[in-house]
């Protein structure tokens, strides 16, 4: 009986990982900030920048809960350019936008002016409200 329960648990964990992976693959994003700016200017869209870092638990929760929501994916893919920026790799960019903790979500217009901001974890409903309010 214990062996069957263990097998079921492993299958549940593997299945959850697969569904999250498929959802996140549906999200168009880049980790190249310059590419995001160029694309935003070409497509006349705003940029959503998610400042993150390795070991950030709330960054992982944001990706696992908020960024897999189909409504969030649709809104981001349709109306924004999404860029992930590691604050340890790009400290000058983090300083420019006064990022002191992660996750920090900044919405920038195509000229890189910040027009919206959320500090910390946000659920899908609140994230959508922010996106649609810009």
Order of alpha helices (4+ residues) and beta strands (2+ residues): alpha-alpha-beta-alpha-alpha-beta-alpha-beta-beta-alpha
